[in-house]
Amino acid sequence: MRIDILILGLAIAAQILPAQVPAAEALGQPFQLSVTAELVMLDVSVKSVTGEHISGLTKNDFRVYEDGKPQTVSHFSSEDVPVTAGLVIDASGSMRPRRPEVITAALAFIGASNPNDEVFVVHFSDDVRLGLPERIPFTGDLAELRAALWRGTPEGKTALNDAVVFSLKHSEQGRRDRRALVLVSDGGDNSSVHGAEDVMHAVLESRATIYTIGIYDETDRDRNPGLLRHLARISGGEAFLDVQLSEVTGICQEIASDIRTRYTVGYVPVRSGEQGALRKIKVTVSTPSGHKFLVHTRSRYVLPPIRPLVDRDGAPRQ
């Protein structure tokens, strides 16, 4: 029997206090299993000041701080593991002349990624739609992904906020523990139902790392590089802004490499203060050599309320 435990998109390790059982029974109250500890999992990119990925680091090289307080790293991995990856492509009318280069770059991303990744495609213009057929939520098949990328005709306005919220939610249906989105757009939004607050809430709830690629002209009145930068910074990804079409393929290959070389660092936070409060994260890397490194990881998350693992009638929560 599988019990899926979701703590705002962060991986959870549930620990149960046996002493809770007789206490509840003695009071004649319905017994409820509850999460008492959460393992916060961070995907961490480490690069040199000149941009090269740094390999070979160990658990002892990492320092993790939550709200300024040092945390004990209890989980560490440096393996190239498959991810659930979403290609979120602006399909508004303004992107029509850029479409061939963007699709070529997206295919380059797929080719440079872990062959066991499960990938999905989202197009957004006036609305948001999946590129793959409904019966195929994710795939690693190149032919299916190529067809998904070419599906539809670029036209209409730009529902970027709706696309981010939709894509984060869809990624949670994936089978991989790690998740990433690659968002290609001019960064403008003129058609969404969701506002900026909805987008930030979705990002804080998700473990997905968001990479953004801004392709726009300086004369484009709808461009919003600040939003693209903010999405990447909060989620721990990177923003590539004001790029030329000739650069997009190389950037997508760079993103694929970054995903495959990330470290996974986990810690159990102390449950104190108001539930649902924003918690800030900082990760630093130091080695005996004293070299300085550029570190990218999630900068904040929200600690959710403790969720019962069993409903009042004794059935497992889904």
C-alpha positions as MATLAB code, in Angstrom:
seq = 'MRIDILILGLAIAAQILPAQVPAAEALGQPFQLSVTAELVMLDVSVKSVTGEHISGLTKNDFRVYEDGKPQTVSHFSSEDVPVTAGLVIDASGSMRPRRPEVITAALAFIGASNPNDEVFVVHFSDDVRLGLPERIPFTGDLAELRAALWRGTPEGKTALNDAVVFSLKHSEQGRRDRRALVLVSDGGDNSSVHGAEDVMHAVLESRATIYTIGIYDETDRDRNPGLLRHLARISGGEAFLDVQLSEVTGICQEIASDIRTRYTVGYVPVRSGEQGALRKIKVTVSTPSGHKFLVHTRSRYVLPPIRPLVDRDGAPRQ';
ca = [
       0.000    0.000    0.000;
       1.389    3.358   -0.975;
       0.841    6.519    1.063;
       1.939    9.641   -0.755;
       3.006   12.383    1.645;
       3.410   15.818    0.139;
       4.889   18.701    2.115;
       4.424   21.585   -0.253;
       6.287   19.856   -3.011;
       9.309   19.053   -0.795;
      10.255   15.416   -0.175;
       9.053   14.127    3.207;
      10.321   11.514    5.609;
       7.539   10.705    8.077;
       8.392    9.751   11.637;
       5.652    8.533   13.966;
       5.661    8.911   17.758;
       4.403    5.600   19.263;
       3.434    7.400   22.472;
       0.646    9.165   20.597;
      -1.356    5.948   20.204;
      -2.293    5.148   23.826;
      -2.773    8.846   24.607;
      -5.404    9.223   21.919;
      -7.126    5.971   22.832;
      -7.207    6.858   26.529;
      -9.003   10.118   25.744;
     -11.525    8.350   23.555;
     -10.495   10.435   20.547;
     -10.172    9.157   16.978;
      -6.617    8.010   16.402;
      -4.729    9.953   13.728;
      -1.200    9.316   12.531;
       0.641   12.605   11.979;
       3.843   13.692   10.339;
       6.300   14.800   13.026;
       9.387   15.417   10.921;
      10.024   16.484    7.328;
      13.097   15.941    5.226;
      13.598   19.066    3.128;
      15.347   18.092   -0.081;
      17.310   20.698   -2.024;
      18.707   20.380   -5.543;
      21.957   22.344   -5.495;
      24.019   23.550   -8.453;
      27.662   24.386   -7.740;
      29.809   26.195  -10.298;
      33.146   27.924  -10.391;
      33.246   31.698  -10.801;
      33.874   31.087  -14.499;
      30.786   28.868  -14.863;
      32.175   25.309  -14.844;
      30.232   22.676  -12.910;
      32.067   21.464   -9.819;
      32.057   17.709   -9.230;
      33.513   15.568   -6.474;
      32.178   17.556   -3.521;
      31.222   15.705   -0.345;
      28.558   16.155    2.306;
      31.051   17.936    4.570;
      31.627   20.646    1.966;
      28.040   21.934    2.273;
      26.581   24.295    4.873;
      22.804   24.749    5.026;
      21.028   27.560    6.875;
      17.305   27.998    7.463;
      16.267   31.448    8.654;
      19.938   32.049    9.431;
      20.297   28.964   11.660;
      22.693   26.164   10.670;
      21.067   22.836    9.839;
      22.423   19.300   10.022;
      22.727   17.710    6.585;
      21.172   14.257    6.943;
      20.947   13.274    3.278;
      23.434   13.771    0.456;
      23.726   12.524   -3.103;
      25.696   13.500   -6.184;
      24.266   10.985   -8.656;
      22.911   11.800  -12.103;
      19.341   10.671  -11.507;
      16.432   11.019  -13.961;
      13.977   13.858  -13.443;
      10.485   14.882  -14.434;
      11.098   17.791  -16.809;
       8.625   20.200  -18.363;
       9.274   22.267  -21.492;
       6.988   25.291  -21.089;
       6.925   27.149  -24.388;
       5.404   30.544  -25.154;
       3.105   30.017  -28.156;
       1.700   33.540  -28.400;
       1.631   35.392  -31.684;
       4.788   37.349  -30.858;
       6.776   34.102  -30.705;
       5.777   32.862  -34.172;
       8.951   33.977  -36.017;
      11.115   32.470  -33.243;
       9.402   29.100  -33.152;
      11.801   26.995  -35.305;
      14.849   28.023  -33.271;
      13.031   27.479  -29.970;
      11.932   23.975  -30.954;
      15.439   23.119  -32.155;
      16.768   24.266  -28.772;
      14.135   22.237  -26.895;
      15.137   19.115  -28.829;
      18.785   19.822  -27.982;
      17.789   19.957  -24.304;
      16.133   16.543  -24.598;
      19.153   15.103  -26.360;
      21.530   16.326  -23.646;
      19.343   15.149  -20.757;
      19.364   11.873  -18.849;
      17.871    9.268  -21.220;
      15.568    8.069  -18.427;
      13.973   11.486  -17.856;
      10.204   11.720  -18.252;
       9.343   14.874  -20.191;
       6.170   16.821  -20.922;
       5.457   19.842  -23.102;
       3.196   22.797  -22.290;
       2.201   25.483  -24.793;
       0.660   28.733  -23.639;
      -0.932   31.670  -25.438;
      -4.494   32.797  -24.630;
      -4.801   29.502  -22.758;
      -2.606   26.636  -21.569;
      -2.491   23.212  -23.195;
      -0.394   20.066  -23.112;
       1.577   19.181  -26.209;
       1.427   15.415  -25.707;
      -1.797   13.472  -26.264;
      -4.016   13.154  -23.205;
      -3.199    9.464  -22.845;
       0.537   10.251  -22.574;
       1.228   12.592  -19.626;
       5.017   12.097  -19.863;
       7.398   10.430  -22.268;
      11.036    9.943  -23.138;
      10.301    9.166  -26.793;
      11.969   11.744  -29.029;
       9.463   11.401  -31.868;
       6.529   11.969  -29.513;
       8.215   15.000  -27.982;
       9.070   16.474  -31.380;
       5.430   16.170  -32.424;
       4.350   17.704  -29.114;
       6.645   20.690  -29.605;
       5.293   21.368  -33.109;
       1.639   20.915  -32.142;
      -0.546   23.999  -32.683;
       0.087   27.406  -34.241;
       1.528   30.379  -32.313;
      -1.163   33.009  -31.969;
      -2.962   35.148  -29.429;
      -1.849   36.642  -26.132;
       0.352   35.313  -23.307;
      -0.988   33.465  -20.239;
       2.412   32.964  -18.602;
       1.171   32.896  -14.999;
      -1.414   30.246  -15.815;
       1.250   28.199  -17.608;
       3.586   28.175  -14.606;
       0.841   27.178  -12.166;
      -0.424   24.466  -14.522;
       3.047   23.088  -15.257;
       4.057   22.874  -11.598;
       0.857   21.009  -10.797;
       1.286   18.641  -13.735;
       4.902   17.890  -12.778;
       3.695   16.582   -9.411;
       2.048   13.677  -11.259;
       5.464   12.497  -12.431;
       7.232    9.461  -11.017;
      10.614   11.116  -10.484;
      11.600   12.646   -7.159;
      13.383   15.565   -8.827;
      11.522   18.008  -11.068;
      12.501   20.854  -13.376;
      10.822   23.301  -15.726;
      12.393   25.097  -18.671;
      10.310   28.174  -19.441;
      10.861   29.977  -22.744;
       9.045   33.297  -23.121;
       9.304   37.041  -23.464;
       8.210   37.132  -19.821;
       5.106   39.200  -20.415;
       1.615   38.227  -19.245;
      -1.563   39.714  -20.647;
      -4.059   36.849  -20.523;
      -3.801   34.888  -17.246;
      -6.473   34.153  -14.693;
      -3.821   33.644  -11.998;
      -1.995   36.616  -10.546;
       1.597   36.997   -9.381;
       0.667   35.906   -5.845;
      -0.790   32.634   -7.149;
       2.390   31.954   -9.097;
       4.670   32.560   -6.117;
       2.495   30.347   -3.919;
       2.725   27.540   -6.483;
       6.517   27.901   -6.697;
       6.869   27.773   -2.907;
       4.712   24.640   -2.776;
       6.720   22.824   -5.431;
      10.150   21.269   -5.305;
      10.637   21.936   -9.022;
      13.621   23.950  -10.178;
      12.674   26.547  -12.795;
      15.019   27.712  -15.556;
      13.843   30.700  -17.575;
      14.920   31.869  -21.019;
      13.837   35.364  -22.007;
      13.648   36.037  -25.744;
      12.367   39.505  -26.472;
      13.093   42.766  -28.216;
      13.855   45.905  -26.266;
      10.877   47.480  -28.000;
       8.550   44.719  -26.732;
       6.172   46.479  -24.326;
       5.019   43.205  -22.746;
       8.469   41.948  -21.795;
       8.953   41.252  -18.100;
      12.479   40.003  -17.371;
      11.949   40.693  -13.665;
       9.348   37.931  -13.430;
      11.594   35.439  -15.221;
      14.470   36.323  -12.916;
      12.286   35.992   -9.811;
      10.923   32.566  -10.779;
      14.417   31.202  -11.294;
      15.894   32.720   -8.145;
      13.210   31.483   -5.750;
      13.141   27.947   -7.169;
      16.923   27.600   -7.370;
      17.270   27.665  -11.151;
      18.882   30.207  -13.431;
      17.536   32.976  -15.621;
      18.940   33.621  -19.089;
      17.622   36.996  -20.186;
      17.704   39.083  -23.344;
      19.272   36.205  -25.279;
      19.682   35.994  -29.021;
      17.995   33.206  -30.960;
      21.404   31.864  -31.956;
      22.200   31.344  -28.253;
      19.100   29.403  -27.219;
      20.309   25.939  -28.257;
      23.541   26.291  -26.286;
      21.618   27.579  -23.273;
      19.249   24.597  -23.346;
      22.206   22.214  -23.468;
      23.757   24.076  -20.541;
      20.531   23.717  -18.552;
      20.433   19.980  -19.242;
      24.002   19.687  -17.968;
      23.164   21.700  -14.856;
      20.235   19.420  -14.014;
      22.383   16.302  -14.414;
      25.229   17.586  -12.238;
      23.209   18.936   -9.308;
      23.756   17.708   -5.782;
      20.866   16.639   -3.560;
      21.123   17.891    0.013;
      18.543   17.112    2.694;
      17.919   18.208    6.270;
      15.172   17.948    8.892;
      13.969   21.431    9.911;
      12.914   22.305   13.439;
       9.147   22.780   13.678;
       8.765   26.044   15.520;
       6.846   29.240   14.923;
       3.731   29.703   12.867;
       2.728   26.927   10.504;
       2.628   28.133    6.937;
       5.289   30.756    7.615;
       7.889   31.496    4.973;
      11.282   29.968    5.656;
      14.447   31.229    3.994;
      17.220   28.897    2.876;
      20.883   29.546    2.212;
      23.456   26.985    1.082;
      27.187   27.632    0.959;
      30.061   25.443   -0.182;
      33.570   25.585    1.242;
      36.493   23.255    0.624;
      39.991   23.039    2.132;
      41.330   24.655   -1.041;
      39.471   27.849   -0.183;
      38.047   28.307   -3.676;
      34.884   30.346   -4.069;
      31.872   28.808   -5.758;
      28.561   29.973   -7.193;
      25.696   28.103   -5.538;
      22.140   27.951   -6.891;
      19.341   26.347   -4.901;
      15.852   27.101   -3.650;
      15.883   30.284   -1.572;
      12.672   29.759    0.408;
       9.730   27.491    1.115;
       6.645   27.330    3.322;
       6.390   24.876    6.223;
       2.900   23.376    6.036;
       0.626   22.228    8.866;
       1.124   18.709   10.194;
      -1.107   16.456    8.106;
      -2.757   13.325    9.504;
      -1.662   10.229    7.627;
      -4.956    8.498    8.401;
      -8.477    9.901    8.077;
     -10.942    9.797   10.949;
     -12.386    6.544    9.636;
      -8.925    4.961    9.622;
      -8.402    5.062    5.855;
      -4.990    6.231    4.570;
      -4.959    9.805    3.270;
      -4.191   10.078   -0.422;
];
